[in-house]
C-alpha cells in the first residue's frame, strides 16, 4: 500500500505511530542539518523532516526534490516544536526514515499555491495543475456536497431521478443548438439538449409525478461569467400542482441547502415580486434586495424645465446613494465613465448633492432650482448628506443602466455583503416578447409555459400583455432558476404556437410527439430548472461559474487544455457525408 494515512489526517494523538504517506512536494526548505518538505494531497499538507545526523544519505536525497515531485515516505509521527496553527496538521511532523521517488516532475508553469502567479489562460491550459490548488479543490468539494444534499432532499420528497437522452431533435428554445451529424441517417442531425424540457413533460404524461435529475445541458451562445456552452441543471417537474405548490417545494430545497451547506437558516417564506415591480424599482428581473436604493421615476416632475436632455427623453429615473454627498468630482466623473461604457449605454449622468445644511448643488443648476431638486429628493426619500444620481433616455435601456449603476454603488458602499442571503421569487412575467428584427413574438421562457388563465382573452386583443404563470428564484441578484406551470391542453398549446408564428405544419414537425402525448391524458404539471453551477458559485462567494467546473471552456468556447474544438479527419467527414465550405 502506498499510504496508511492522507496528508490531512494525522493529529497529535497519532504521535509515535509509524505511518506511510504519498503525495506531491508542495515546497522544500533546506536548513543545513535539517531539510523540511511539505507533502500535499487532496486532503491537506503534512510537514516531513529529514535529519542529516540521523540519515545523511536520505537527507541529501530530500534536498534534490523539486516542486510537484510525487513521493512516498515512511516514518514516525512526532510533535512539532514550532506548531503551525494555520495548518490542520500543524501540531505534528513526520520524521522520515525511508523515501521512494514515484515520479519526478518538470517545474510547473505557475505556482501551485492558494494565490497563484498564473494568468487565466495559462491556468486554463494547465487545468490539471490548477486543480491541485486548494481554492479549486474546495470549490469541487462544495459542488459534490451540494449534489449529495440535493439528491437527499429530493429522495425525502419522493422524487425519482430519471435520465433523459442527450441525442435529441433540434427544437427552437431560444438559443442555438449544438448539432451532431448522424452517420447512420445520412444528411440528418441530432441536437444536444438545451434542457430536458419536453422529456420531463412526457414523464409527467407517463405518470411519474415527481421527477428530477442533475443533468448536462448545451447552448451555443455567447459566453460571460455565468455562462458556459455546457452547463449543469437541477431539472425538476411535478404533476397535479399549482404555482404555489411548486414554489413551496423548491423553497424547501433552497432552505435545505442553506441549512446543510452554509449553516444558514432562512426564516419565513421567500417574498414574491412581480416582474413589472422588479423592472420599475430595480431595473432588472433579478434584483439584488440586500440593499434598498430603489429606482424612482422622475419623468413627470423633471420634464418641462427647458432642459433638452430631459424634455427629449421618454423616461427619467434616479437612485439615491445614502451618505455620498462628499463624492469628489473625480469620483463622479468615474461614475459617468461607468454608465457611458458601451455595455451599459447611458448618454450621461446627472447628479444632485443634498448638502448637510439642506441646500442643493447639482450638475443642472442652470435649469433646476432648489424647489425642483427638493421635489426630486422627496420622491427618492433622500435626506441631507445623500447623493442623487439621474439617467434619462428610452425607458428600457435607461432602467437597465440604472440597474447597473445601482449595483455599482452597492458594491462601492460595501452593502452587497456576500455573507447575507436574500432570496425572492419573481412572478407574473410577460408570456411573450416582441422581437423587432423578426417581426414576431417569442416565448419569454419557452413555448410550453402556461399563460395566466385570467389573461386568455388578451391573446386576441393584446398578446404582449398576457402574463405567464412563470417564476424565477433570485438570490442576491443572481437568477438561480426558473420555471413555470406548463400547458397541458392541446388546444391551448396550439394557440400558443399560433401566437409564436408557427404554422400548424411547423408545430407538428417540431413538437408533434408532445402534442400527441397530450391527447392520451396529460395531467396539470409544472416545474423548474436551477443553474447548478450558478448555485455552487453563489455559495462559494464567486462571480464566475468557471471556477466551480472542473474543466470549463474559455470566453471563446474553447478548451485550451485539450485544444477543442478541433478539425476532424477527411475520413470522418466522408463517413458523415459532410464537406467543409471553402
N, C-alpha and C positions, 0 to 999 in steps of 0.2 A: 504494500500500500504506500502511496506517495505521501500521505499525510494522516496523522491521527487527529489533528485539530485544524481549524481555519485560523487565518491571521487576525480575526476579530474576536476570537472566542476566549482566549486564556486570561485568567484573572489571578489575583494574589492567592486565592485558595488553591490554585494549581501549583504553587511553589514546591519544588522538589521533584516534580514529575518529569519523567523522560518522555519527550514528545518528538514528533516529526511534523514539519511544516513544508509546504510548497507554495511558490508564488513568483511574483515579479519584483525585481530590485527597484524600489522607489528612489532611494538615494543612498550614498555611501560616504562615510566620514572617517578619514584616517587621522588618528591622534597619536601616532608614533607607536607606542606599545600596545595600543588598542585600536581596533577597527570596528566601527558601528555600521550596520546595514539595516535599513528599513525595508521589510519584506511586505509586499502588498498582495492581497487577493480581493475577491468581490466583497468580503466580509469586513475588511479593515486592514490595519497595519500593525505589525509587531516588530519591535527592535531586536536585532540579533547582535551578539557580542562575540568578537574574535580576539583572543588574548595572545600576544606574541610570546609571553613567558610560558603559557600552557601548551601552545601548539604553533610553533613558528611557521611551519610549512602551510598549515591551514590559514593562518593569518595573512601570509603573503598571497595565497590563492584568493582570499577575500578582497584584497586590495586591487585585484585585476578585474573585479566585477564592474560592469557598466550598467547604466540605466536600462531597465526593461529586460535584463538577463533573466531567464527562468531558471530557478534553482530549487533544490530540495535540501533541507538541513535536518539533522538530528541533534538534539541537545537537551539541556535541563532548564526548566523554568526557575528563575531566581527573582528575588525582589530587587527593584531598581533603587539605587541610592539617590538619584535625581529624578523623582517621579514627574510625569508629564500629564497634568490634569486635562489637557486638550485631547488626549487620546484615550479611547475606551480601554486600551491595553497598557496605559501609561504607568501602571504600578509594577509591571514586570518586564523582564527581558529574557532572551534565550541565550544561555552560554553554549555556543555551538561546539560540538566535538567531531562532527562529520558533515561534509557538504558535497553534493553532486550537482555539477552543472548540467542542466537538462537541455538548455538551448541558449546560445549566445544571441545577442540582438544588435542590429545596427542602431546608431544614435537616432532617436526619433526626431521628426522634423519640427516638433514643438514640445514644450514641457508638459508632462502629464501630471498636472497639479490642479488644485481647486481653481485657481486663476491661471489659465494658460496664456502663453505668448503667441499662440497661433491664431491667424485670422480665420474668418468664417469659411472661405473657400478651401483653405489648406486643411482645416479640421474636417470639412466635409469629404475631401479627397481621401483622408486617412481616418474615416469614421470609426474603424475598428480600434484605432488608438484613442480617439476622442472618447469612446465609450468606456475606456478604462478610468476616466476621471470621475471622481466622487459625485459631482453635481449631476452628471448624466445618469450615473448608476442609481442615484436616489430618485431621479425622475422616473426611471423604468420600474423601480421597486414600487413607487407610488402608483404607477399605471397598473401594475399587477394587482396590488391590494384593492384598488378601486374596482377592477374587473371581478375579483372574487366577491367583494361586497355586493356588487350589482347582481351577480348570479344568486347570492344568498338571499337577497331581498326578494327577487322575482320568484325564487323557489318557494319562499314562505307565503307568497301571494297566489300560488297555484298556476303560475305562468309556465309554459313549455318553451324550451329553447329549440327552435327548428331552423335548420339551414335551408337557404334558398339558392337557386343557381347563379353562377357568375356569367355564363354564356347565355345571353338572352336576346330578345328582339329590340331593335332600336326604336325608341318612342320619344316624342318631344316632351321633355320635362323641364325645360328652362335653360339648360346648359348643353354644350356639345357632348356627344357621346364619344368614348373611345371605341373604335370598331375593330373587329377581329375577322379576317377573311377565313372562309371555310374551304378547306381543301376538298372535302367530300361533296360539297354542294357548290359547284363552280359558279363564280360570279355573285355569290351571296355572302352575307356578313352577319356575324353575331355582333352584339354590343355588350360592353361591360356595364353593369347596373349603376345608374346614378343613385339609386336606392332600391330596396326590395318592395316598393310601394304596391305594385299590382299583385305580387305574390302574397303579401301579407293580407291583402283584401280577399284573395282567393282562399287563404287559410281560414278566414272568418266564414266564408261561404261553406267551407268544408266542415265547419263546426268546432274548430279549435279556438275556443273563445278567448284565450289569453296566450298570446304569442310574444316572444322576444328573441332577439339574437344580437350578439356583438359582432358586427359584420363590416367587411371592407366595401367601400363604395368608390366610384370613379367619376370624375367630372373633368372634361377637357376645357378648363377656363383659366383666365389669367390669375396668377398667384399673388398672395400677400401674406402677412404674418400669420393669419388664422386660416389659411387655405393651403391644401396640398392636392395634387392631381389624384392621389389615392388617399383616402382618409377612412376613419372608423366611426361607425354609428352605433348607438344603442337603439335598435329598432324595435318598436313595440306596437301592438294592436290589441283591441278588446272588443268583444261583442256585447250587445244589449246594454249599451251605455249611452248616457248623455254627457254633455261637456263637463259638468262638474264632477261626474264620476271619474272621468279621465284625469282631471286636474288633481283631485284628491289622491288618487293612486300614485301619481308621479311626484306630487309634493311629498308623499311618503318616502319615495325613493331618494329625493333630494335630502330630506331630513336625515334619513338613514346614513347617507354618505357623509354629510356634515358631522353627524354624531360619531360614526365609527372610524372615519379617516382623520378628521381635523379636531375631533373632540369639541365641536361647537354645537350648541343647542339653538335651533331656530324656533322661536316661540310663536304660536298662533298660526293662522292661515296666511299664505302669501297674499299680498294685496293684488287686486286686479285693476288694470288701467286700460281704457280703450285706446285703440290705435290713434284716433283723432286727438285725444288728450295728450298722448305721448308726443305727437308731432308738434302740437301747439305749444306745449310747455317745455319740451326738451329738444325739439328739432330732430328727433330720432325715434325709430320704433324699437330701439334697445337702450332706453335711458339708464344712466347711472344715477340711482337715487340715494347714494351715500351722502350727498350734499344737496342743498336746495338750489339757489342760483337759477331759478326758473326763468325761461324766456317770457317776456311780456310784449304784447302787440301795441306799439305806439303810433300806428298808422293814422288813426283818427285824430290824435292830439298833436302830431308833429307835422302834418301837412298844412299847406296854406300859409306859410310864413315867407314866401318868396325865396326859399332855399331850393334850388332846382334839383339837387340830388334827391331830396325827399319828395318834392312835388311830382317828379317824373317816375317815382318808384311805385310798384304795386304793393309793396309791403315794407314796413319799418319795424324792426324788432330790437330788443335790448336785453341785456343782463346787468345785474348789479353785483360787483365784486366787493364784498364786505371788507372794510378796513384798508382799502388800497388807494386812498386819496393821495398818499405820498409817492405814488408811482412816478418815476422820473420821465422826462421827455424821451430819453434813450429807451427806457422800458416800454413806453407807449409806441415808439417807432418800431420796436421789436414785435409788438403785438400786431401792428399794421402789416409788417412784413409777413407775419404768420398767416393772417387771414387772406392776404392777397396772393399767396402761393397758388400755382395753377391747380393743385389738387383740392384746394378749398374754394378759390374762385371769387372771393368778395372783391369789390372795386375799391374799397377803402374802409377806414374805421373812424367813427366819430366818438369822442369821449366827453364826459362832463364830470368834473370833480365837485363833490358835495363837501365843502370845506367844514372844518370843525366849528367855525364861527357861524355856520348856517348860510354862508354865501356860496355862490356857484362860480365856477370857471370852466368854460368849455372850448372846444375847437371850433364852435359855430356861434360864438357870442355876437357876431355881426347880425345874425338872423334871429336868435332866440334870447329873450330877456330872462330876468330872474324868475318871473311868474311862469314862463314857459318851462324852464328847467325844473322848477318846483313841481309842476304838474307831472313831468317825467318821473321825478323822484317818488311822488305819491303813488303813481301807477306801479312802480317797481318795489315799493316798500323800503326805499333807500333812507338812510339816516346820515347825519354828519359823520364824515370820515370814510364814506363809501365812494366807489368809482363806478360810473355808469358808462357802459360800452354799447354802442349802437351800430347796426348794419342795416343797409337798405338795398332794395333791388326786387327782382322777381321773387314771389313768395317761397317757392320750394327750395331753390338754391340758397336763398338767404337764411332760411331756417336751418338748412344743413350746415352752412357756415357758422351760424350762431351755436349750433350744437358742438362743433369742433372748438370754437372759441371758449365755450363753457367748460369743456373737458380740459383744455389747456390751462385755464385759470384755476380749475380744481386741482390740477397737478402742481402748478406753481405755488398754490396756497397750502399744499400738503393735506388736503381734505379728502383725497381719494385713498384712504387707508386700506392697504391690502389685507389687513387683519380683521376688517369689518366686512360682513357679507349682507347684502340687501337684495334678496330675490323678489321678483314680481312676475305676474302673468300679464302679457299684453294680449288683449282680446278684441274681437269685432274689427278685424282687418277688412279692407275692401276685398271683395271676391275677385274683381277683375282690374287689370291695369292697362290703360290705353297706351299703345306704342305708336308714336307719330311716324316713325320710319316705315313700319309695315302697314300702318293704317288699320289696325285691328286690335282687339282686346287680347291680352294674355292672362293666364291664371297667375294671380299673385303668389299662391302656394303651388298647387298643381291641379290638373283637370278634375280630380275626384273629390275636391273639397266641397262640402255641402254649404249652400247658402243659408242664411238665416231665414227660417220659414216665413217670418213676417215681412220679408223683403221680396218675396217671389214676384209680386205684381210689378216691381221695378224693372224686371227683366225686359218688359215690353217698352216701358216709358223712359227709363234712365238706367241702363245696365251698370254704369260706372258707380252708382250709389248702392248697389247691392252689397250687403256685408256678408263676410264669410263666417261660418261657425268654426273659426280657427283661433289658434292660441300659440304664443311663444313663451318659453321660460327664459327670462333675462336675469342675470346675476352680475351686479357691479358693471353694467354697461356691456356685458358680453351676452350675445344670443347663444344660449346653451342648447336649446332645442326648440322644435316647432312641430305642430301637428294640427289635426282638425277632426271633426266629425265628418265621416265620408258620405258620399252619395251612395245609397243602396237601392235606389229605384231607377229602373231602366229609362223611364220617360224623362225623369229629371236629369239623368246623365246625358240623354240626347239633347235636352235644352241647353245644358252647359256646353256641350260640344258645338252646338249651333252658334252660341254667343262667342265662342273662341274662333269661329270662322271655319270649322271643319264641315266638309260635306258629309252626307251620310256614308258615302263610299270610303272617304278618308277615315272616318271614325271606325268603320267596320274593319278596314285594313290594319289600323293601328291597335285598336282595343276590342276587336270583335270577341276575343276569348273572354274578356271580363264582362262584356255586355251579355254574352251567352250565359255565363255563370249566374248573373243576376236573375235570369229567368227561372232558375231552379231553387229559388228560396234564399235570398240574401238577408241576413239579419241586420238590424241597425248596428253600426260599428264605428269606431274611431280610434285614433292612436296618436303617436308622437314619435319623433326620432331625435335623439340627442347627439350632439357632436362630442363623442367620447374624448377625442384629442383636446378639444377646447376645454372640456370639464377638467381633465387632468392638468392642463396648463394653468387654469384658474386656481386650482388647489395648490399647485406648485409655486404660485406667485409669479408666473411668467406671462409675457405678452405674446410670445410666438409659440405655435404648436410644434415647431420643428424640433425643439429640444426635449419633447416627450415622445418622439417617434424614433425608433432605433435607427432606421435607415431612410431618412427623408430625402426629398428632391430639393434642388436649389430653386432660386426665383425664376429660372428659365425652364423649370420642369425637368432638369437633368439630374441623374445620379452620377456625380463626377467621380465617385469611387469605382464603380464598375463601367463607367463610360456608356451610359444608356440615356436616351435611345441611341441605337446604332444601325448601321447598314446591315442588311441580311444578304446572303449569297444569291447569286443568279439562279442556282439550283432551287433554292427555296421559293424564289419568285416564280420560277417556271411551274413548280408544283401547285402553286396557288393561282396560276394563270393571271399573274399581275405583271404590269410593266410600269417602270418609272417614267414620268413625264420629263422630257428634256428641259 
